[in-house]
Amino acid sequence: MNQYKYKDHFIKSFRSNQKLKDYVKDLYNNLTDQNIEKTLTIWTKDFIKSHNPYLDIKDYFYFKYGMLPNYVFLITLTHTHTNHPYLTYANLNQNTVNFIIPFGEATGQVKIEYLENSIQNGELSKDELNVLYAYIQKNIVNRKNAILNVEKFSLLNCSNISNCHKKMNEIAKMRISTVEKKKLIIHYQSYYQEKAIKFISKYFDLLEEKDFNEAFLFLRGSRGKYFGKQRLNTFFKNSKQIVGHLQIFIHLYQVLHLLYEKKQKK
């Protein structure tokens, strides 16, 4: 009897009677990326419905990964849990389809500590390490996009930048024409957005360099690195919520670097 492993909590595998490429050929009479994507989409929809029926699917993203040329992948975003995607993947030459459960604290999600323990215990094959590396990379990109482009959380939004918000209030009280006010608003919004980009870039540079302690201190510590005499938690307004969204990246980058180190040794 096989001992239950950490990876069994977040990788769910199912076998069919045929290799994936043969199944798709028989179903559509043609092995194309479009037909493979259709197949993975149907399977993923059924899996998510059985795993967490309360979720509504928002979007699918089909892709391939150069490190695993025979594999195909499907990222699935769900409403309310956009930053916690499902990943479906399969080897075209095998008869197994795999689903990675989203990492997080909500119902139906798996704590990322299970992934860390699985890596440390050597449970993952080189292919699985590469798959998870690609998955975490995609998750980081998706989260970066959210904090920059989703209106509510955008770190480039003037209302989320402390000094920009103050400056807008100052301009509103000035006894000058509407045209002059508009010019000042455009100028200072651009100025603080450029400053915000530099701040965010500094933070992610620390994470890329694996300087996690300094990244944490730059984010919210009482000591450590400053940037222009400020830190992220004082630069941004509503810092508790924003800092919380940024702090998640520390854990994600730690896991990403760990995956990279392990897969290099396989």
ROMAR-10958 format. One record per residue (C-alpha): x, y, z; residue number from 0. Coordinates in steps of 0.25 Angstrom, whole numbers, plus 2048, in hexadecimal, padded with zeros to 3 digits. Layout:
REM residues N
<rec east="X" north="Y" up="Z" resi="NUM"/>
...
//
This chain:
REM residues 266
<rec east="800" north="800" up="800" resi="0"/>
<rec east="806" north="80D" up="7FC" resi="1"/>
<rec east="808" north="818" up="806" resi="2"/>
<rec east="800" north="824" up="804" resi="3"/>
<rec east="809" north="830" up="800" resi="4"/>
<rec east="808" north="83F" up="801" resi="5"/>
<rec east="807" north="840" up="7F2" resi="6"/>
<rec east="7FA" north="838" up="7F2" resi="7"/>
<rec east="7F3" north="844" up="7F9" resi="8"/>
<rec east="7F5" north="84D" up="7ED" resi="9"/>
<rec east="7F8" north="844" up="7E0" resi="10"/>
<rec east="7EC" north="83C" up="7DC" resi="11"/>
<rec east="7EE" north="832" up="7D1" resi="12"/>
<rec east="7E4" north="82A" up="7C8" resi="13"/>
<rec east="7E7" north="81F" up="7BE" resi="14"/>
<rec east="7DF" north="81C" up="7B1" resi="15"/>
<rec east="7E0" north="810" up="7A8" resi="16"/>
<rec east="7E8" north="818" up="79D" resi="17"/>
<rec east="7F3" north="821" up="79C" resi="18"/>
<rec east="7EF" north="82F" up="79B" resi="19"/>
<rec east="7F3" north="831" up="78D" resi="20"/>
<rec east="7EB" north="825" up="788" resi="21"/>
<rec east="7DF" north="829" up="790" resi="22"/>
<rec east="7DF" north="837" up="78A" resi="23"/>
<rec east="7E1" north="831" up="77C" resi="24"/>
<rec east="7D5" north="827" up="77E" resi="25"/>
<rec east="7CC" north="832" up="783" resi="26"/>
<rec east="7CF" north="83D" up="778" resi="27"/>
<rec east="7D6" north="835" up="76D" resi="28"/>
<rec east="7E2" north="83F" up="76E" resi="29"/>
<rec east="7ED" north="842" up="779" resi="30"/>
<rec east="7ED" north="851" up="77A" resi="31"/>
<rec east="7F0" north="85A" up="785" resi="32"/>
<rec east="7E2" north="85F" up="784" resi="33"/>
<rec east="7DC" north="851" up="785" resi="34"/>
<rec east="7E6" north="84E" up="791" resi="35"/>
<rec east="7E1" north="85B" up="798" resi="36"/>
<rec east="7D2" north="857" up="796" resi="37"/>
<rec east="7D5" north="84A" up="79D" resi="38"/>
<rec east="7DD" north="850" up="7A8" resi="39"/>
<rec east="7D2" north="85A" up="7AA" resi="40"/>
<rec east="7C7" north="850" up="7AB" resi="41"/>
<rec east="7CF" north="847" up="7B5" resi="42"/>
<rec east="7D2" north="853" up="7BD" resi="43"/>
<rec east="7C4" north="859" up="7BE" resi="44"/>
<rec east="7BF" north="84B" up="7C3" resi="45"/>
<rec east="7CB" north="84A" up="7CD" resi="46"/>
<rec east="7C8" north="858" up="7D3" resi="47"/>
<rec east="7B9" north="855" up="7D4" resi="48"/>
<rec east="7BC" north="849" up="7DC" resi="49"/>
<rec east="7C7" north="84F" up="7E4" resi="50"/>
<rec east="7C1" north="85C" up="7E8" resi="51"/>
<rec east="7B3" north="85D" up="7E2" resi="52"/>
<rec east="7B1" north="86C" up="7E8" resi="53"/>
<rec east="7BC" north="871" up="7DE" resi="54"/>
<rec east="7B8" north="878" up="7D1" resi="55"/>
<rec east="7C3" north="877" up="7C6" resi="56"/>
<rec east="7C8" north="884" up="7C1" resi="57"/>
<rec east="7D2" north="881" up="7B6" resi="58"/>
<rec east="7DB" north="876" up="7B0" resi="59"/>
<rec east="7E9" north="878" up="7AB" resi="60"/>
<rec east="7EF" north="86D" up="7A3" resi="61"/>
<rec east="7FF" north="86C" up="7A1" resi="62"/>
<rec east="80B" north="864" up="79F" resi="63"/>
<rec east="818" north="864" up="7A7" resi="64"/>
<rec east="826" north="863" up="7A0" resi="65"/>
<rec east="82C" north="85A" up="7AB" resi="66"/>
<rec east="821" north="850" up="7A9" resi="67"/>
<rec east="81F" north="84F" up="79A" resi="68"/>
<rec east="815" north="843" up="79B" resi="69"/>
<rec east="80C" north="84A" up="7A5" resi="70"/>
<rec east="800" north="853" up="7A4" resi="71"/>
<rec east="7FA" north="85C" up="7AE" resi="72"/>
<rec east="7ED" north="863" up="7B2" resi="73"/>
<rec east="7ED" north="86E" up="7BC" resi="74"/>
<rec east="7DE" north="871" up="7C1" resi="75"/>
<rec east="7DA" north="87D" up="7C9" resi="76"/>
<rec east="7CE" north="87E" up="7D1" resi="77"/>
<rec east="7C5" north="889" up="7D6" resi="78"/>
<rec east="7C9" north="88E" up="7E4" resi="79"/>
<rec east="7D5" north="886" up="7E4" resi="80"/>
<rec east="7DC" north="88C" up="7D8" resi="81"/>
<rec east="7EA" north="88B" up="7DF" resi="82"/>
<rec east="7E8" north="87C" up="7E2" resi="83"/>
<rec east="7E8" north="875" up="7D5" resi="84"/>
<rec east="7E6" north="867" up="7D1" resi="85"/>
<rec east="7F0" north="860" up="7C8" resi="86"/>
<rec east="7ED" north="854" up="7BF" resi="87"/>
<rec east="7F9" north="84D" up="7B8" resi="88"/>
<rec east="7FC" north="841" up="7B1" resi="89"/>
<rec east="806" north="83A" up="7A9" resi="90"/>
<rec east="801" north="837" up="79A" resi="91"/>
<rec east="808" north="82A" up="79A" resi="92"/>
<rec east="801" north="825" up="7A7" resi="93"/>
<rec east="7F3" north="821" up="7AC" resi="94"/>
<rec east="7F3" north="82A" up="7B9" resi="95"/>
<rec east="7EE" north="838" up="7BB" resi="96"/>
<rec east="7F2" north="840" up="7C7" resi="97"/>
<rec east="7EB" north="84B" up="7CF" resi="98"/>
<rec east="7F3" north="854" up="7D8" resi="99"/>
<rec east="7EA" north="85A" up="7E3" resi="100"/>
<rec east="7EB" north="869" up="7E6" resi="101"/>
<rec east="7F4" north="86C" up="7F2" resi="102"/>
<rec east="7EE" north="875" up="7FD" resi="103"/>
<rec east="7E6" north="876" up="809" resi="104"/>
<rec east="7D8" north="876" up="804" resi="105"/>
<rec east="7CE" north="86A" up="803" resi="106"/>
<rec east="7D3" north="860" up="7F9" resi="107"/>
<rec east="7E1" north="865" up="7F8" resi="108"/>
<rec east="7EE" north="85F" up="7FD" resi="109"/>
<rec east="7F8" north="866" up="807" resi="110"/>
<rec east="805" north="869" up="7FF" resi="111"/>
<rec east="80C" north="862" up="80A" resi="112"/>
<rec east="808" north="855" up="804" resi="113"/>
<rec east="810" north="858" up="7F8" resi="114"/>
<rec east="81C" north="85D" up="800" resi="115"/>
<rec east="81C" north="84F" up="808" resi="116"/>
<rec east="81A" north="847" up="7FB" resi="117"/>
<rec east="826" north="84E" up="7F4" resi="118"/>
<rec east="82F" north="84C" up="801" resi="119"/>
<rec east="82B" north="83E" up="802" resi="120"/>
<rec east="82F" north="83B" up="7F4" resi="121"/>
<rec east="821" north="836" up="7F0" resi="122"/>
<rec east="821" north="83D" up="7E2" resi="123"/>
<rec east="826" north="838" up="7D5" resi="124"/>
<rec east="82E" north="841" up="7CC" resi="125"/>
<rec east="822" north="843" up="7C3" resi="126"/>
<rec east="819" north="847" up="7CF" resi="127"/>
<rec east="824" north="851" up="7D4" resi="128"/>
<rec east="824" north="857" up="7C7" resi="129"/>
<rec east="815" north="857" up="7C6" resi="130"/>
<rec east="814" north="85E" up="7D4" resi="131"/>
<rec east="81F" north="868" up="7D0" resi="132"/>
<rec east="817" north="86C" up="7C4" resi="133"/>
<rec east="80A" north="86D" up="7CC" resi="134"/>
<rec east="810" north="875" up="7D7" resi="135"/>
<rec east="816" north="87E" up="7CD" resi="136"/>
<rec east="808" north="880" up="7C6" resi="137"/>
<rec east="802" north="883" up="7D3" resi="138"/>
<rec east="80C" north="88E" up="7D6" resi="139"/>
<rec east="80A" north="894" up="7C9" resi="140"/>
<rec east="7FB" north="894" up="7CB" resi="141"/>
<rec east="7FC" north="89A" up="7D9" resi="142"/>
<rec east="805" north="8A5" up="7D4" resi="143"/>
<rec east="7FB" north="8A8" up="7C9" resi="144"/>
<rec east="7F0" north="8A9" up="7D3" resi="145"/>
<rec east="7F7" north="8B3" up="7DD" resi="146"/>
<rec east="7FB" north="8BC" up="7D1" resi="147"/>
<rec east="7EE" north="8BB" up="7C8" resi="148"/>
<rec east="7E2" north="8B8" up="7D1" resi="149"/>
<rec east="7DC" north="8C5" up="7D5" resi="150"/>
<rec east="7D9" north="8C1" up="7E3" resi="151"/>
<rec east="7E8" north="8BD" up="7E7" resi="152"/>
<rec east="7F0" north="8C4" up="7DC" resi="153"/>
<rec east="7FD" north="8CA" up="7E2" resi="154"/>
<rec east="7FD" north="8D4" up="7D7" resi="155"/>
<rec east="7F0" north="8DA" up="7DB" resi="156"/>
<rec east="7F2" north="8E8" up="7E1" resi="157"/>
<rec east="7E8" north="8E5" up="7EC" resi="158"/>
<rec east="7F1" north="8D9" up="7F1" resi="159"/>
<rec east="7FD" north="8E2" up="7F2" resi="160"/>
<rec east="7FE" north="8EA" up="7FF" resi="161"/>
<rec east="805" north="8F7" up="7FA" resi="162"/>
<rec east="7FD" north="8F7" up="7EC" resi="163"/>
<rec east="7F0" north="8F6" up="7F4" resi="164"/>
<rec east="7F4" north="902" up="7FD" resi="165"/>
<rec east="7F9" north="90A" up="7F0" resi="166"/>
<rec east="7EC" north="908" up="7E9" resi="167"/>
<rec east="7E5" north="90E" up="7F6" resi="168"/>
<rec east="7EE" north="91A" up="7F6" resi="169"/>
<rec east="7EC" north="91C" up="7E7" resi="170"/>
<rec east="7DC" north="91B" up="7E9" resi="171"/>
<rec east="7DD" north="927" up="7F3" resi="172"/>
<rec east="7E6" north="930" up="7EB" resi="173"/>
<rec east="7E0" north="93D" up="7E5" resi="174"/>
<rec east="7E4" north="93B" up="7D7" resi="175"/>
<rec east="7DD" north="938" up="7CA" resi="176"/>
<rec east="7D7" north="92A" up="7C6" resi="177"/>
<rec east="7E1" north="929" up="7BB" resi="178"/>
<rec east="7ED" north="92C" up="7C4" resi="179"/>
<rec east="7E8" north="921" up="7CE" resi="180"/>
<rec east="7E7" north="917" up="7C3" resi="181"/>
<rec east="7F5" north="91A" up="7BF" resi="182"/>
<rec east="7FA" north="918" up="7CD" resi="183"/>
<rec east="7F2" north="90B" up="7CF" resi="184"/>
<rec east="7F8" north="905" up="7C3" resi="185"/>
<rec east="806" north="909" up="7C7" resi="186"/>
<rec east="805" north="904" up="7D5" resi="187"/>
<rec east="7FE" north="8F7" up="7D2" resi="188"/>
<rec east="809" north="8F4" up="7C8" resi="189"/>
<rec east="814" north="8F8" up="7D2" resi="190"/>
<rec east="80E" north="8EF" up="7DD" resi="191"/>
<rec east="80B" north="8E3" up="7D3" resi="192"/>
<rec east="81A" north="8E3" up="7CF" resi="193"/>
<rec east="81E" north="8E3" up="7DD" resi="194"/>
<rec east="815" north="8D8" up="7E0" resi="195"/>
<rec east="81B" north="8D0" up="7D5" resi="196"/>
<rec east="829" north="8D2" up="7DA" resi="197"/>
<rec east="824" north="8CD" up="7E8" resi="198"/>
<rec east="81D" north="8C1" up="7E3" resi="199"/>
<rec east="829" north="8BE" up="7DA" resi="200"/>
<rec east="833" north="8BF" up="7E6" resi="201"/>
<rec east="82A" north="8B5" up="7EE" resi="202"/>
<rec east="82A" north="8AB" up="7E3" resi="203"/>
<rec east="839" north="8AC" up="7E0" resi="204"/>
<rec east="83B" north="8A8" up="7EF" resi="205"/>
<rec east="832" north="89C" up="7ED" resi="206"/>
<rec east="839" north="898" up="7E0" resi="207"/>
<rec east="847" north="899" up="7E7" resi="208"/>
<rec east="841" north="890" up="7F2" resi="209"/>
<rec east="843" north="89B" up="7FC" resi="210"/>
<rec east="836" north="897" up="804" resi="211"/>
<rec east="83A" north="89D" up="811" resi="212"/>
<rec east="83D" north="8AB" up="80B" resi="213"/>
<rec east="830" north="8AA" up="802" resi="214"/>
<rec east="828" north="8A8" up="80F" resi="215"/>
<rec east="82F" north="8B4" up="816" resi="216"/>
<rec east="82D" north="8BD" up="80A" resi="217"/>
<rec east="81E" north="8B9" up="80A" resi="218"/>
<rec east="81B" north="8BB" up="818" resi="219"/>
<rec east="827" north="8BA" up="822" resi="220"/>
<rec east="82C" north="8C4" up="82C" resi="221"/>
<rec east="83A" north="8C3" up="826" resi="222"/>
<rec east="841" north="8BE" up="819" resi="223"/>
<rec east="841" north="8C5" up="80C" resi="224"/>
<rec east="83A" north="8D2" up="809" resi="225"/>
<rec east="837" north="8D8" up="7FB" resi="226"/>
<rec east="837" north="8E7" up="7FA" resi="227"/>
<rec east="835" north="8E7" up="809" resi="228"/>
<rec east="828" north="8DF" up="808" resi="229"/>
<rec east="823" north="8D1" up="808" resi="230"/>
<rec east="818" north="8CA" up="801" resi="231"/>
<rec east="80F" north="8CA" up="80E" resi="232"/>
<rec east="810" north="8D9" up="80F" resi="233"/>
<rec east="810" north="8DC" up="800" resi="234"/>
<rec east="803" north="8D6" up="7FD" resi="235"/>
<rec east="7F6" north="8DA" up="803" resi="236"/>
<rec east="7ED" north="8CF" up="80A" resi="237"/>
<rec east="7FA" north="8C8" up="80C" resi="238"/>
<rec east="7F5" north="8BC" up="814" resi="239"/>
<rec east="7ED" north="8B7" up="809" resi="240"/>
<rec east="7F7" north="8BA" up="7FE" resi="241"/>
<rec east="803" north="8B5" up="806" resi="242"/>
<rec east="7FC" north="8A8" up="808" resi="243"/>
<rec east="7FA" north="8A6" up="7F9" resi="244"/>
<rec east="809" north="8A9" up="7F7" resi="245"/>
<rec east="80E" north="8A1" up="803" resi="246"/>
<rec east="808" north="894" up="7FC" resi="247"/>
<rec east="813" north="896" up="7F1" resi="248"/>
<rec east="81E" north="893" up="7FC" resi="249"/>
<rec east="819" north="885" up="7FE" resi="250"/>
<rec east="816" north="883" up="7EF" resi="251"/>
<rec east="824" north="887" up="7EB" resi="252"/>
<rec east="82A" north="87E" up="7F7" resi="253"/>
<rec east="823" north="872" up="7F1" resi="254"/>
<rec east="827" north="876" up="7E3" resi="255"/>
<rec east="835" north="876" up="7E6" resi="256"/>
<rec east="834" north="869" up="7EE" resi="257"/>
<rec east="82E" north="862" up="7E2" resi="258"/>
<rec east="839" north="868" up="7D9" resi="259"/>
<rec east="844" north="863" up="7E2" resi="260"/>
<rec east="83E" north="855" up="7E3" resi="261"/>
<rec east="83B" north="853" up="7D4" resi="262"/>
<rec east="849" north="857" up="7D1" resi="263"/>
<rec east="84E" north="84B" up="7D9" resi="264"/>
<rec east="845" north="841" up="7D3" resi="265"/>
//
